[in-house]
Amino acid sequence: MNSTDTRQALLRLLRHNARMPSTEMAARLELTREQVDDAIAAMEAEGIIMGYSAIIDEDKAPSNGTVRAIIEVEVQPERDGGFDNVAMALARFPEVHAVHLVSGRYDLRLEVVGQSLQDVARFVASKLASQDGVKATATHFILKKYKEAGVELREEGPYERLKIVP
């Protein structure tokens, strides 16, 4: 397995379970633990791996009273910076947990967290809408998550074949 293949395989495993022991990754990929540790350390140093996070089922976790929203933002691209400067400016707000450039009617997709619906509304009205380059927004409050980062957030019941109706 070459270096690129090794890195891709390790990233696949880490995306699935970032807490998987390096000994298990090594066994799955037929590498030594040292090779796995060295490859991960190199990817961290190069900024390929920028951090690790936990996937949390908010319905089961102790309530912290937060509200999450997806906000679509229409942007006037800048002459030299395109969408990048506006996106980076919006990413600096502590309420903003994710920013993505997307295709479609809106240009950016933000995930925003606040303590209440009113907090998110205030963020949109006072901070987001007043930013240079922001033309329009559409806010969607997250009511329930069914899948996050490839992980289904539900109890696994007994396996049952899907019924096919003619």
HUWOSUL-V949233 format. One record per backbone hydrogen bond with DSSP energy under -0.5 kcal/mol. NH is the residue of the N-H (numbers start at 0). CO is the residue of the C=O. E is the energy in kcal/mol with one decimal. If there is no record, write none. Layout:
# HUWOSUL-V949233
NH;CO;E, NH;CO;E
This chain:
# HUWOSUL-V949233
5;1;-2.6, 6;2;-2.5, 7;3;-2.5, 8;4;-2.5, 9;5;-2.6, 10;6;-2.7, 11;7;-2.1, 12;8;-2.1, 13;9;-2.8, 14;10;-2.5, 15;11;-1.6, 16;12;-2.6, 19;16;-1.7, 23;20;-0.5, 24;20;-2.1, 25;21;-2.6, 26;22;-2.1, 27;23;-2.5, 28;24;-2.1, 29;25;-0.7, 29;26;-0.6, 30;25;-2.7, 35;31;-2.0, 36;32;-2.9, 37;33;-2.7, 38;34;-2.3, 39;35;-2.6, 40;36;-2.5, 41;37;-2.4, 42;38;-2.2, 43;39;-2.3, 44;40;-2.4, 45;41;-2.2, 46;43;-0.9, 47;42;-2.0, 48;42;-1.5, 49;47;-0.7, 55;53;-0.6, 57;55;-1.0, 59;56;-1.6, 60;56;-1.6, 66;113;-3.2, 68;111;-2.4, 69;139;-3.5, 70;68;-0.5, 70;109;-2.7, 71;69;-0.5, 71;137;-3.0, 72;107;-2.7, 73;135;-3.2, 75;132;-3.3, 76;74;-0.8, 77;81;-2.7, 81;77;-1.6, 83;80;-1.6, 86;82;-2.7, 87;83;-2.8, 88;84;-2.1, 89;85;-2.4, 90;86;-2.1, 91;87;-0.9, 91;88;-0.6, 92;89;-1.3, 95;92;-1.3, 96;94;-0.6, 96;110;-3.3, 97;110;-1.2, 99;108;-1.9, 101;99;-0.5, 101;106;-3.2, 106;72;-1.7, 107;72;-2.4, 108;99;-2.6, 109;70;-3.0, 110;97;-2.2, 111;68;-2.7, 111;109;-0.6, 112;94;-2.6, 113;66;-2.5, 119;115;-1.8, 120;116;-2.4, 121;117;-2.9, 122;118;-2.3, 123;119;-2.3, 124;120;-2.7, 125;121;-3.2, 126;121;-0.6, 126;122;-1.8, 127;122;-2.6, 128;123;-2.9, 130;127;-1.6, 133;130;-1.9, 134;73;-3.1, 134;132;-0.6, 135;73;-1.2, 137;71;-2.0, 139;69;-2.9, 141;67;-2.7, 142;140;-0.6, 147;150;-2.6, 150;147;-2.2, 151;149;-0.5, 152;145;-2.6, 153;151;-1.0, 156;154;-0.7, 164;162;-0.6, 165;163;-0.5
